[in-house]
Amino acid sequence: QVQLVESGGGLVQAGESLRLSCAASGSTLRFNAMGMGWYRQGPGKERELVASISSGGSTNYGDSVKGRFTISRDNAKNTVYLQANNLKPEDTAVYHCNAKYYGLTFWGQGTQVTVSS
């Protein structure tokens, strides 16, 4: 079993930045072998992919955040980060961390990001 705990959300103004963190733990954890991702679900919207990073470090971004958000991982700390710059009101959502490992998928509880105009 893998536990994911997100942090770093908050209330910011448009144009500001946040850094979200997702710390992974578990007795069978092999973090460096996991694909990690950030998803978000805004009010009245479906959950969407924000960014993902493979075990090898390849990254993928949703179209709405390309050029503004950066995903990274620190395997020594079992942590994945999402640097979110130039935030916009439409980025308001609950951001969830996701881990994929040999056909299994794990989710964190999420952290709220609210961007005021």
C-alpha positions in Angstrom: 0.0 0.0 0.0 1.1 3.5 -0.8 0.1 6.7 1.0 0.2 10.0 -0.8 0.0 13.3 1.2 -0.2 16.6 -0.7 0.7 20.0 0.7 1.4 23.6 -0.4 -2.1 24.7 -1.6 -3.6 27.9 -0.6 -5.2 31.2 -1.6 -3.2 33.4 -3.9 -3.9 36.3 -6.3 -3.7 35.9 -10.1 -0.2 36.0 -11.3 1.3 34.6 -8.2 3.0 31.2 -7.7 2.6 28.1 -5.5 4.7 25.0 -5.1 2.8 21.9 -4.3 4.4 18.8 -2.8 3.3 15.2 -2.7 5.1 12.9 -0.2 4.8 9.1 -0.7 5.2 6.5 2.0 4.4 2.8 2.5 5.9 -0.4 3.5 6.3 -1.6 -0.1 7.2 1.7 -1.6 9.5 1.8 -4.6 9.1 5.4 -5.4 11.8 5.6 -8.1 9.8 3.0 -10.1 6.5 4.8 -10.0 4.9 7.1 -12.5 3.7 10.2 -10.7 1.2 12.8 -11.7 -0.9 15.8 -10.6 -4.6 16.0 -11.5 -7.1 18.7 -10.6 -10.8 19.0 -10.3 -12.4 22.5 -10.4 -15.9 23.4 -9.3 -18.4 21.8 -11.6 -15.6 20.3 -13.7 -14.3 16.8 -14.4 -10.9 15.7 -13.1 -8.2 16.5 -15.5 -4.5 15.8 -15.9 -2.2 18.7 -15.0 1.2 17.1 -15.3 2.9 13.7 -15.1 6.4 12.5 -14.7 7.6 9.0 -15.5 10.1 6.9 -13.5 12.7 7.9 -16.0 11.9 11.6 -15.7 9.9 12.2 -18.9 7.2 14.8 -18.4 3.8 15.5 -19.9 1.5 18.6 -19.3 -2.1 19.5 -19.9 -2.5 22.1 -22.6 -3.9 24.7 -20.2 -0.8 24.7 -18.0 2.0 24.3 -20.5 4.7 27.0 -20.0 3.4 27.9 -16.6 3.6 24.7 -14.5 6.6 22.4 -13.9 6.6 18.9 -12.5 9.7 17.4 -10.9 10.6 14.6 -8.5 13.1 13.9 -5.8 13.5 10.2 -5.5 15.7 10.5 -2.4 12.8 12.2 -0.6 10.0 10.2 -2.2 8.4 13.4 -3.2 7.0 14.9 -6.4 6.5 18.7 -6.8 4.4 20.9 -9.0 5.7 24.5 -9.4 2.7 26.5 -10.5 3.6 30.0 -11.9 1.4 32.8 -13.2 -1.7 31.3 -11.7 -5.0 32.2 -13.1 -8.5 32.1 -11.6 -9.3 29.1 -13.8 -6.6 27.2 -12.0 -8.8 27.1 -8.9 -9.3 23.4 -8.1 -8.4 20.6 -5.7 -5.1 19.2 -6.8 -4.6 15.5 -6.3 -1.4 13.5 -6.4 -1.4 10.2 -8.3 1.0 7.3 -8.4 1.0 4.4 -10.8 2.9 1.2 -10.2 2.6 -2.1 -12.1 -1.1 -1.6 -12.8 -2.0 -0.2 -9.5 -3.1 3.4 -9.0 -3.0 5.4 -5.8 -4.5 8.8 -5.0 -3.9 11.4 -2.4 -6.7 13.4 -0.6 -5.9 16.6 -2.4 -4.9 20.1 -1.6 -7.0 23.2 -2.4 -5.7 25.9 -4.7 -7.8 29.1 -5.0 -6.7 31.9 -7.3 -8.5 35.2 -6.9 -8.7 37.8 -9.7 
